[in-house]
């Protein structure tokens, strides 16, 4: 099986997918993790290949936006960033699909993961 894992967000969003990828790899599956390079060391330590999404500078800049931590305005800031990344992420995901052999796994924030999966299921 070819597992394409998309992990968007902070460490609390990304680290569980690193662990999942590691278990899948240990069971003999091919795994690619799409995530921000901010997590590159942890991904490498888990023995997984990283397909970098964005730059560490972009990740840190997003965290420095004061509204991202606001209880009401935070999600809007996050959503704008996700929508900015989605076309690029969709291309990255679609380029890694091996028909009939690929499972797409994505964090809640990865709307791009759902698009190719729904298209495949629809026929």
JOPE-V897138 format. One record per helix or strand of 2 or more residues. SS is the DSSP state (H for helix, E for strand). FROM is the first residue (numbers start at 1). LEN is the number of residues. If there is no record, write none. Layout:
[[SS/FROM/LEN] [SS/FROM/LEN]]
This chain:
[[E/2/5] [H/11/16] [E/30/6] [H/37/9] [E/49/4] [H/56/9] [H/66/4] [H/74/21] [E/102/5] [H/111/12]]
